[in-house]
């Protein structure tokens, strides 16, 4: 039987037409580009609505379920609590798609990204608690929030948040929470993030990363 492929110098595989097959990185890049194309199609039809975010969440969960596209050998583990690996970051004011690795016990206090986001798990479990602000926003530095929901992001499940929704996160269990995160803006162009401290009824804001022309 005639072999259908041959080895190139260095051990890579070449088919009989002289074309190297797609690598995992190639397939991952194509899948991420397809996701972003689907996201733009969804938002072009209906904007950023609850149903649009739900549809985007289902697309992201489906991509996260393709675990063969995300071998951990391709992604360096965090030195400390967490790390974000860019998968596809659009230019100008576009979206950002990342592979996230958060270590056991990592948590984030209630906060508002100022922009929509969607998460889906590849492995591990992360608890997301959702909050609603209950004060009149009239006193600088003062805020009260109340918990209104919770979801565990784990394989086969995800979560979606609209602009100015408030959530907290905590990795649960003994293994890292590894997943995909899609943001309306890339992390390097994030607006100001508002943080809330339930015990002291206080809030603070991190500096915006947006250029004045983007604000």
Phi and psi in degrees as a GROMACS rama.xvg file:
@    title "Ramachandran Plot"
@    xaxis  label "Phi"
@    yaxis  label "Psi"
@TYPE xy
-79.2164  132.889  UNK-2
-66.9645  143.724  UNK-3
-95.4151  -3.71366  UNK-4
-148.524  163.535  UNK-5
-139.649  160.936  UNK-6
-88.8419  134.779  UNK-7
-87.7544  162.775  UNK-8
-53.9782  134.012  UNK-9
94.8099  -5.87122  UNK-10
95.2309  -1.84129  UNK-11
-75.1568  161.309  UNK-12
-102.061  139.431  UNK-13
-129.269  136.706  UNK-14
-80.9859  176.831  UNK-15
-69.7722  -14.7937  UNK-16
-89.0707  3.18369  UNK-17
82.3957  13.0166  UNK-18
-107.648  124.789  UNK-19
-72.3258  139.083  UNK-20
-69.2535  165.219  UNK-21
-64.2685  136.438  UNK-22
-86.8286  170.169  UNK-23
-59.1318  -41.6332  UNK-24
-62.8928  -39.8059  UNK-25
-61.9821  -47.5502  UNK-26
-64.2671  -37.596  UNK-27
-64.3205  -44.1087  UNK-28
-62.8381  -40.7225  UNK-29
-64.9051  -41.8235  UNK-30
-66.3236  -38.7722  UNK-31
-67.9838  -40.0872  UNK-32
-64.319  -38.8331  UNK-33
-64.2214  -41.3719  UNK-34
-58.6005  -49.8418  UNK-35
-63.4724  -35.7825  UNK-36
-63.4599  -42.0251  UNK-37
-63.8409  -40.943  UNK-38
-61.6125  -45.0855  UNK-39
-64.395  -36.2183  UNK-40
-64.4087  -41.2214  UNK-41
-64.4696  -48.9749  UNK-42
-72.0589  -27.1888  UNK-43
-66.7536  -32.1505  UNK-44
-75.4406  -40.4197  UNK-45
-138.081  6.24307  UNK-46
74.7598  -163.82  UNK-47
-96.3718  87.5531  UNK-48
-113.75  166.229  UNK-49
-55.9436  -40.6164  UNK-50
-69.1661  -35.0059  UNK-51
-65.7988  -44.3168  UNK-52
-63.9369  -36.3678  UNK-53
-64.4124  -43.0167  UNK-54
-63.5632  -40.6797  UNK-55
-64.4752  -40.5389  UNK-56
-58.8507  -43.8982  UNK-57
-62.2069  -38.8532  UNK-58
-64.5842  -41.8765  UNK-59
-69.4315  -39.2749  UNK-60
-60.9403  -41.7446  UNK-61
-62.0987  -40.0784  UNK-62
-67.8313  -42.6702  UNK-63
-62.6796  -28.268  UNK-64
-70.3214  -15.325  UNK-65
-86.3056  70.4796  UNK-66
-62.8592  -25.15  UNK-67
-65.0573  -18.7528  UNK-68
-80.0592  -11.7121  UNK-69
-128.61  57.611  UNK-70
-65.5331  135.911  UNK-71
-65.4608  -18.7351  UNK-72
-63.2158  -20.6464  UNK-73
-87.0137  -6.56336  UNK-74
-132.869  121.958  UNK-75
-70.8122  138.076  UNK-76
-73.7901  156.589  UNK-77
-65.9069  148.276  UNK-78
-75.6844  -36.1581  UNK-79
-117.4  -118.998  UNK-80
-84.95  -34.2731  UNK-81
-159.171  165.429  UNK-82
-154.646  142.66  UNK-83
-113.371  126.486  UNK-84
-107.24  115.772  UNK-85
-63.6677  131.994  UNK-86
-104.673  -43.3256  UNK-87
-156.635  114.541  UNK-88
-117.718  116.006  UNK-89
-75.5203  156.683  UNK-90
-77.3575  167.807  UNK-91
54.4028  -119.601  UNK-92
-103.213  30.7947  UNK-93
-83.5888  -174.709  UNK-94
-80.4935  165.729  UNK-95
-130.4  128.449  UNK-96
-115.11  129.775  UNK-97
-135.125  149.543  UNK-98
-94.1331  125.953  UNK-99
-111.271  140.979  UNK-100
-126.979  116.468  UNK-101
-120.787  130.995  UNK-102
-82.0157  158.24  UNK-103
-52.0585  134.061  UNK-104
88.451  -12.7388  UNK-105
-63.348  135.478  UNK-106
-143.143  158.584  UNK-107
-134.761  133.496  UNK-108
-64.9262  164.922  UNK-109
-52.8691  132.887  UNK-110
-153.912  160.815  UNK-111
-123.197  114.889  UNK-112
-67.9191  -23.2539  UNK-113
80.0914  2.24922  UNK-114
-153.255  154.653  UNK-115
-68.8912  154.295  UNK-116
-152.445  156.897  UNK-117
-136.949  137.529  UNK-118
-126.756  147.783  UNK-119
-145.613  146.097  UNK-120
-94.8035  140.178  UNK-121
-93.5474  -45.5371  UNK-122
-156.174  162.942  UNK-123
79.3032  -178.115  UNK-124
-137.886  137.536  UNK-125
-136.007  128.219  UNK-126
-88.2339  130.278  UNK-127
-115.171  121.085  UNK-128
-106.498  139.942  UNK-129
-112.353  144.562  UNK-130
-131.876  157.484  UNK-131
-124.687  135.406  UNK-132
-76.9137  134.745  UNK-133
-115.112  -7.69461  UNK-134
-86.5719  176.962  UNK-135
-90.8996  6.48052  UNK-136
62.1067  13.5698  UNK-137
-86.1361  -14.1257  UNK-138
-111.656  113.998  UNK-139
-56.4913  135.735  UNK-140
81.1317  -6.51287  UNK-141
-108.612  137.189  UNK-142
-160.94  144.263  UNK-143
-123.272  139.939  UNK-144
-132  153.813  UNK-145
-131.191  139.048  UNK-146
-69.9217  134.334  UNK-147
-124.501  -3.77366  UNK-148
179.381  173.344  UNK-149
-158.044  145.691  UNK-150
-146.392  145.802  UNK-151
-99.0557  118.567  UNK-152
-87.4193  112.996  UNK-153
-144.712  169.036  UNK-154
-50.3413  128.866  UNK-155
90.8374  -3.90405  UNK-156
-136.734  151.298  UNK-157
-144.694  -171.294  UNK-158
-147.707  152.373  UNK-159
-133.248  140.658  UNK-160
-129.78  138.47  UNK-161
-84.0214  172.592  UNK-162
-51.8637  132.234  UNK-163
69.28  10.0162  UNK-164
-67.2475  153.804  UNK-165
-116.786  130.573  UNK-166
-143.639  160.916  UNK-167
-120.877  159.531  UNK-168
-133.307  151.479  UNK-169
-155.473  126.365  UNK-170
-73.5357  127.71  UNK-171
-113.813  148.464  UNK-172
90.1038  -179.067  UNK-173
-99.7153  8.75725  UNK-174
-122.603  156.013  UNK-175
-60.7036  149.12  UNK-176
-93.379  112.648  UNK-177
-114.757  128.577  UNK-178
-159.938  -171.684  UNK-179
-113.085  139.808  UNK-180
-129.927  127.773  UNK-181
-117.686  126.07  UNK-182
-117.414  148.835  UNK-183
-61.7632  -33.2474  UNK-184
-120.5  150.717  UNK-185
-62.6183  152.341  UNK-186
-56.4521  -34.7766  UNK-187
-70.205  -12.1672  UNK-188
-122.812  28.9389  UNK-189
-66.9698  144.6  UNK-190
-73.3558  -179.523  UNK-191
-59.8945  135.114  UNK-192
-101.441  127.664  UNK-193
-95.4268  130.191  UNK-194
-110.349  143.198  UNK-195
-124.057  135.795  UNK-196
-113.575  104.872  UNK-197
-59.3378  -44.745  UNK-198
-62.8953  -37.245  UNK-199
-105.36  7.70134  UNK-200
49.0975  46.8032  UNK-201
-126.275  163.008  UNK-202
-143.402  151.194  UNK-203
-143.222  158.539  UNK-204
-124.318  137.142  UNK-205
-82.5948  156.065  UNK-206
-62.6644  146.016  UNK-207
-72.0053  143.908  UNK-208
-98.3746  4.55387  UNK-209
-85.5601  139.574  UNK-210
-66.0702  145.338  UNK-211
-50.7548  -33.8656  UNK-212
-69.3534  -19.7331  UNK-213
-93.7874  -18.2301  UNK-214
